[in-house]
Amino acid sequence: MSETDARNTDTKGTHVKNTVATGDAAKEKRFARIGALLMGLGALTLWLASRVTWMTVHYDDDRTGNGAVEVNGATWSTEVTAVVLLLLAAAVAGLALRRWGRRLVGGVGAAAALAVTVPPLGLLTGSPDPERAKALLTLGGEETTIGSTVGETAIPEWAAISNIDVAALGPAAAVLAALVAAAGGLMLAARPGRDAVTVNKYEKASQRREKIEHDLEAEPDSGRVLWDAIDADMDPTDTSSGTTPTNRE
């Protein structure tokens, strides 16, 4: 086998290896994108779930009569909104950052999503705290000297909580949404993908020469390939012994 044939064989082998590596990197990056999208989807679903009714609080008021107030998830679990924003930011960062950055935001997003499941799970498996419910519904009110309440309150300060009915749909949807976001975060942390290989300006000279030699064989009449060869100190017209560097003064 001549020297030219051996060089051409090595060039083709390198090109095949680079192609396989690029395919593997694209496959790994696909998992990272899926993880980021799952975090974003889970965050949006969690936000929607926090806007529906999680419970109905019944109270006794001997002055104005008894009543009932619906409480949504964002009111009962005030941290949900913050976690939603964090998950959305993590999803965007998971698409934009490099490998270790994606791994970090994936882990943070998964931890936050798992933590936010505690309040809705508490409603599904236990009973809500009447004192906490009253504190949330009277927050912002101020009782005056004549026994009335001024300010933005849902129930009067003097009312007594008689019963709380939990609506399971909202908390259950919130738990499922948080688990989806957590799964996406774990996927992003476990398989963040590979960073794209830097090419052109930053690639090694030998790798660039091999690429140009392969391009010259595949497209000898391409103007772009000819200019790339000249720029790399290679003679694109030398076909007797392969492409060789030209001498610059």
C-alpha positions as CSV (number, residue, x, y, z in Angstrom):
1,M,0.0,0.0,0.0
2,S,1.4,3.4,-1.0
3,E,1.9,6.3,1.4
4,T,-1.0,8.2,-0.2
5,D,-3.4,5.3,0.1
6,A,-2.4,4.8,3.7
7,R,-2.9,8.5,4.5
8,N,-6.3,8.4,2.7
9,T,-7.3,5.3,4.7
10,D,-6.3,7.0,8.0
11,T,-8.3,10.1,7.0
12,K,-11.4,8.1,6.2
13,G,-11.0,6.2,9.5
14,T,-10.7,9.5,11.4
15,H,-13.8,10.8,9.6
16,V,-15.8,7.7,10.5
17,K,-14.8,8.0,14.2
18,N,-15.7,11.7,14.2
19,T,-19.1,10.9,12.7
20,V,-19.8,8.2,15.3
21,A,-18.7,10.5,18.1
22,T,-20.9,13.2,16.8
23,G,-23.9,10.8,16.6
24,D,-23.3,9.7,20.2
25,A,-23.0,13.2,21.4
26,A,-26.3,14.1,19.7
27,K,-28.0,11.1,21.3
28,E,-26.7,12.1,24.8
29,K,-27.8,15.7,24.3
30,R,-31.3,14.5,23.4
31,F,-31.7,13.1,26.9
32,A,-30.6,16.5,28.4
33,R,-33.2,18.3,26.2
34,I,-35.9,15.9,27.3
35,G,-35.0,16.4,30.9
36,A,-35.2,20.2,30.6
37,L,-38.5,20.0,28.8
38,L,-39.9,17.7,31.5
39,M,-38.9,20.3,34.1
40,G,-40.6,23.0,32.2
41,L,-43.8,20.9,31.6
42,G,-43.9,20.0,35.3
43,A,-43.5,23.6,36.3
44,L,-46.4,24.8,34.1
45,T,-48.6,22.0,35.3
46,L,-47.7,22.7,38.9
47,W,-48.6,26.3,38.4
48,L,-52.0,25.4,37.0
49,A,-52.6,22.9,39.8
50,S,-51.9,25.6,42.4
51,R,-54.6,27.8,40.9
52,V,-57.5,25.3,41.6
53,T,-59.3,24.8,44.9
54,W,-57.4,22.5,47.3
55,M,-59.9,22.9,50.2
56,T,-63.0,24.5,51.4
57,V,-62.9,26.1,54.9
58,H,-66.2,26.3,56.8
59,Y,-66.4,28.7,59.7
60,D,-68.9,29.8,62.3
61,D,-69.6,33.5,62.8
62,D,-72.1,34.5,65.5
63,R,-72.2,38.1,64.2
64,T,-72.6,37.9,60.5
65,G,-73.5,34.2,60.0
66,N,-71.7,31.1,59.0
67,G,-69.9,30.7,55.7
68,A,-67.3,28.9,53.6
69,V,-64.2,30.0,51.8
70,E,-62.4,28.1,49.0
71,V,-58.6,28.0,49.3
72,N,-56.4,27.4,46.3
73,G,-53.0,25.8,46.3
74,A,-51.0,29.0,46.0
75,T,-52.6,30.3,49.1
76,W,-52.2,27.1,51.2
77,S,-48.7,26.4,49.9
78,T,-47.1,29.8,49.3
79,E,-43.8,28.3,48.2
80,V,-45.3,26.7,45.0
81,T,-44.9,29.9,43.0
82,A,-41.2,30.3,43.9
83,V,-40.6,26.6,43.0
84,V,-42.4,27.1,39.7
85,L,-40.2,30.0,38.8
86,L,-37.1,28.1,39.8
87,L,-38.1,25.1,37.7
88,L,-38.7,27.3,34.6
89,A,-35.3,29.0,35.1
90,A,-33.7,25.6,35.5
91,A,-35.4,24.3,32.3
92,V,-34.1,27.2,30.3
93,A,-30.6,26.9,31.8
94,G,-30.7,23.1,31.0
95,L,-30.9,24.0,27.4
96,A,-28.3,26.8,27.4
97,L,-25.5,25.8,29.8
98,R,-22.6,23.4,29.3
99,R,-22.4,19.9,30.7
100,W,-21.6,20.6,34.3
101,G,-24.0,23.5,34.5
102,R,-26.8,21.3,33.2
103,R,-25.9,18.6,35.8
104,L,-26.1,21.2,38.6
105,V,-29.4,22.8,37.6
106,G,-30.9,19.4,37.1
107,G,-30.0,18.4,40.6
108,V,-31.3,21.6,42.1
109,G,-34.5,21.4,40.1
110,A,-35.1,17.8,41.1
111,A,-34.6,18.7,44.8
112,A,-36.9,21.6,44.7
113,A,-39.6,19.6,42.9
114,L,-39.5,16.8,45.5
115,A,-39.6,19.3,48.3
116,V,-42.7,21.0,47.0
117,T,-44.7,17.7,47.1
118,V,-44.8,17.9,50.9
119,P,-47.7,20.3,51.4
120,P,-50.1,18.6,48.9
121,L,-49.1,15.1,50.2
122,G,-49.9,16.3,53.7
123,L,-53.4,17.2,52.6
124,L,-53.9,13.9,50.8
125,T,-52.6,11.8,53.6
126,G,-53.7,13.8,56.7
127,S,-55.9,16.7,57.8
128,P,-55.2,20.4,57.3
129,D,-54.4,22.5,60.4
130,P,-57.4,24.7,61.3
131,E,-55.2,27.2,63.0
132,R,-53.1,27.6,59.9
133,A,-56.1,27.9,57.7
134,K,-57.5,30.7,59.9
135,A,-54.2,32.5,60.0
136,L,-54.0,32.4,56.2
137,L,-57.6,33.6,55.7
138,T,-57.4,36.4,58.3
139,L,-53.9,37.6,57.2
140,G,-54.0,41.3,56.6
141,G,-57.0,42.0,58.7
142,E,-57.1,44.2,61.8
143,E,-59.8,44.0,64.5
144,T,-61.1,47.4,65.6
145,T,-62.3,48.4,69.1
146,I,-66.0,47.8,68.1
147,G,-65.4,44.2,67.1
148,S,-65.3,44.6,63.3
149,T,-62.5,43.6,61.0
150,V,-61.0,46.0,58.5
151,G,-58.5,45.1,55.7
152,E,-58.4,42.4,53.1
153,T,-59.5,39.2,54.9
154,A,-61.5,36.2,53.8
155,I,-63.1,35.6,57.2
156,P,-63.4,37.7,60.4
157,E,-60.9,37.5,63.2
158,W,-63.5,36.3,65.6
159,A,-64.8,33.5,63.4
160,A,-64.2,29.9,64.4
161,I,-63.2,27.2,61.9
162,S,-65.8,24.4,62.1
163,N,-64.7,22.1,59.2
164,I,-62.3,21.8,56.3
165,D,-63.1,19.7,53.2
166,V,-60.1,18.8,51.1
167,A,-60.5,18.6,47.3
168,A,-58.2,15.9,46.3
169,L,-57.9,16.8,42.6
170,G,-55.7,19.9,43.0
171,P,-53.2,18.4,45.5
172,A,-53.0,15.2,43.5
173,A,-52.3,17.1,40.3
174,A,-49.6,19.2,42.1
175,V,-47.9,16.0,43.3
176,L,-47.9,14.5,39.8
177,A,-46.6,17.7,38.2
178,A,-43.8,17.9,40.8
179,L,-42.8,14.3,40.2
180,V,-42.6,14.9,36.5
181,A,-40.4,17.9,37.1
182,A,-38.3,15.9,39.5
183,A,-37.9,13.1,36.9
184,G,-36.8,15.7,34.3
185,G,-34.3,17.2,36.7
186,L,-32.8,13.8,37.6
187,M,-32.6,12.9,33.9
188,L,-30.8,16.1,33.2
189,A,-28.4,15.6,36.2
190,A,-27.7,12.0,35.4
191,R,-27.3,12.4,31.6
192,P,-26.4,16.0,30.9
193,G,-25.0,15.1,27.5
194,R,-21.7,16.0,25.9
195,D,-20.6,19.5,25.0
196,A,-20.2,20.2,21.3
197,V,-16.7,19.7,20.1
198,T,-15.1,23.1,19.2
199,V,-14.1,23.2,15.5
200,N,-12.9,25.6,12.9
201,K,-10.9,28.3,14.6
202,Y,-10.1,26.2,17.7
203,E,-9.6,22.8,16.3
204,K,-6.1,21.3,16.1
205,A,-4.2,21.8,12.9
206,S,-3.8,18.1,12.3
207,Q,-7.5,17.4,12.7
208,R,-8.3,20.3,10.3
209,R,-5.9,19.0,7.7
210,E,-7.4,15.5,7.8
211,K,-10.9,17.0,7.4
212,I,-9.8,19.1,4.4
213,E,-8.1,16.1,2.8
214,H,-11.3,14.1,3.1
215,D,-13.3,17.1,1.7
216,L,-10.9,17.4,-1.3
217,E,-11.4,13.8,-2.1
218,A,-15.2,14.1,-1.8
219,E,-15.6,17.5,-3.5
220,P,-12.4,18.4,-5.4
221,D,-14.2,21.1,-7.4
222,S,-15.8,22.9,-4.4
223,G,-14.6,26.5,-4.1
224,R,-15.1,26.4,-0.3
225,V,-12.9,23.3,0.0
226,L,-10.2,24.8,-2.2
227,W,-10.0,28.0,-0.2
228,D,-9.9,25.9,3.1
229,A,-7.0,24.0,1.7
230,I,-5.1,27.1,0.7
231,D,-5.8,28.7,4.0
232,A,-4.3,25.6,5.7
233,D,-1.1,25.7,3.7
234,M,-2.1,22.8,1.5
235,D,-1.8,22.4,-2.2
236,P,-5.2,21.4,-3.5
237,T,-3.8,20.7,-7.1
238,D,-1.2,18.2,-6.0
239,T,-2.7,14.8,-6.8
240,S,0.5,12.8,-7.3
241,S,1.3,12.3,-3.6
242,G,-1.8,13.6,-1.8
243,T,-2.3,17.1,-0.5
244,T,0.9,18.7,0.9
245,P,1.5,22.0,2.5
246,T,2.7,24.8,0.4
247,N,5.6,27.0,1.5
248,R,4.8,30.5,2.6
249,E,7.4,33.1,2.4
